[in-house]
Amino acid sequence: MIDDHILSMLKSVMGNDDVYPDLVPEAASKPALAFVNAAFSQSRVLNGEATTKFSVWRLTLVAQSKTELQSMIDKLELIDNTRNANFSRIFTELIMKQSKEPDAPFRTAFVDLTVYN
């Protein structure tokens, strides 16, 4: 199943950072990452024929410091424009780093992961 392949890939690239499907539990140690499917799609040629299937996954990165958050982003950039045994193409794109509110305990960022079958 594709979720298992995404989980395995993220765990291997993130090292000691925890990886969760759907959301990062409040009690989880940080830094941590959650992933959720944002879209399944396929490319089409002009005549409408479906060609390449791909999916987009929204990654939520949660860290205690700006340095930890940037380290997580740097790890994900290592798999940008690569491939592996499960995906013919892998792309990452930093969507947003949220500003930390004064009373917020964590920093967050969002990265889109696009994988092609």
C-alpha positions, 0 to 999 in steps of 0.5 A: 500500500502506498501509505506504507511506502511513504511511511518507510521512506520518511522514516529512513530519511528523517533519522531519529525524528518521529513520523506519524500518519495523519497528525503528530500526537500532543504527547509525542517527542519533538521534532516529529513529522505527520503525513496525510494524503492531499491528492491522487491524480494522473497526467493526461495527454491531449487526447485525454488518455491517462499516463502517469499516476502521482500523489501529493502528500502534505507533511506537517513538521513540528519542532521546538526550535528554528534550528530543529525545524530547518534540520527537518526541512534539510533532510527532506530536501535530500530526497527532492528530485530523486527516485527509489524502488517504489516511486519513479520520481519524488519531489519535495516543496516547502510550502510554508514556515509558520511564525511562532506565537509568543506562547506557542510551544512549537514551530511548524512548517508544511512541505508537499511531497509528490511521488510518481508511481 
